[in-house]
Amino acid sequence: MAGTDEDAVAAADDALYVLTAALLTPAKFPSVLGDDYPEACAALGLAPLADGYGLVLGQDGEGARWTVVIDDVSLVAVAIASWDCGMEHDLSPDERTVVAALPGWPLAVAVAAPGVPAPHDPAPEISEGPVLSPPDTSVWGPAQRRLGADEIALQWSLWRDQIDDAAFAPPPAAEPAEDTDEADGGGAVADGGAEGNGDGSAEAAPKKRSDIRRVLAEARSYVDTPPPLGRVRSSFASGDARTLRADGPGWSLVARTDDIAFLLLDARPGEVLPVGRGPELPGLLEALDKMAVRPF
């Protein structure tokens, strides 16, 4: 495994200036790295342990980028919670908790340690293996799609306010059955609204409904056949609701258990497809929430 050589661990541990940290657990992991927990672990060459890891990103005394993987998840969780509250917190992992020191950073970091050279990759003779780098998010693809879903979950109210519930009104009774809300798997796409570049035209609508039916069917299959750990995650939301996140091959779903859902697809660059509740979506969200991984 890259970075587990004793010299590499020593180089990272001698003087690691911590810049940020992240959790890598079944319930919370950098989704930019994969659709599920095992996939995210594989991106770092790590075994998907049940308890997960803490990722500490920093620079050594020469300015080189290092990602120190530790098995003390609670230590990293407390540090992140403190930083999120605007509090100072010294994150200093005990060397006994270090699982690996990986050269490079798997995530984009916008800050740098003061008083040391600018961030750069470790020298080849120290890293002795592939250097981690953030996934390319400059073009639309799985990484960008998952980041988009992260943003919607984080800014739910902002995205929800763009949707007029009237856009989900059932179509006229004379319309063919395959174009009804029920045929859409329990929810209808809203023309226009929060879509990034959708034209909302009548010609495009049937294709969008077809995409929605397919994705919701795949999500529904998770209830009967559990997917890899972390494909479906549930987190806190306002009131009694939960924020539900599900990912699959080429798609991401973000929903509130008491509200609508948003879909993002690899095949639809930059688009966000709102899905109304309809008659079946509430039951699907409830079933997914029951099987979802939850944070401790």
Summary of the structure (lengths in Angstrom):
residues: 296
radius of gyration: 21.5
end to end distance: 29.1
largest distance: 72.6
contacts: 952
relative contact order: 0.14
helix: 33%
strand: 20%
